[in-house]
Amino acid sequence: MEVREPTAQEALEAFWRATEQRFEERRRRESCAAWYAHHLGLSDAFRKLAEKHEAKAMELLEEEV
């Protein structure tokens, strides 16, 4: 069985597919990093809010005593 060289069109299509795969992989990694940063920011905000509520609750408990 003889192995033939790919045509110029086939080589171009293979190059395009490889380029597209690299682009999609980079975009996926960037998207994951952006979502991670977003959720990290949310968790920080909720943590601070919870600390404020806990401090307020302790303050109210001390007033009742």
N, C-alpha and C positions, 0 to 999 in steps of 0.2 A: 504494500500500500504506500503510495507516494504522498508525502506531506507537501501541500502547496502553500505558497506564500499568500497571506491575506491580500485582498485587493485594497486599493487606496481607500475606498468607501468603507470596507470592513475595518481597516485600521483606524480610520477616523471615528467610526462608531464606537469601537473599543476604547479609544482615548476619551471620547465624550462620556461614556459610561463610567470610566474610572474617575474622571474629573467630577462628575455629578455625585458619585458615591462619597468622594472626599468632602465635597461641599455640604452634602446632607449630614455627614458625620460631624463636621465642624459646627453646623447649625444646631444639631441635636445637643452637642456638648455645651454650647453657649446658652441654649434654652434651659438646660438642666441647671447650669450655674446661676442663671437669672432667677429661676424659681426657688433655688436654694437660698439665695440672698433675700428674696421676697419673704419667704417663710421664716427665715432667721430674724428679719426685721419685725415681723408680726409677733414672733415669740418673745422678743425683747419688749415690745410694747405691752403685750399682755402680762408679762412678768412684772413690769413696773406698775401697771394698773392693779394687779393683784396685791402687790406690796402696799400700795396706797390704801386699798380697801381693808387690808388686814390692819394697818396702822389706825385707820379710822374706827374699825370695830374694837380694837383694843382701847382706844380713847373713850369710846362710848361705854365700854364695860367698866372702865375706871371711874367714870362719872357716876354710874349707878351705885357703886360701892360706898 
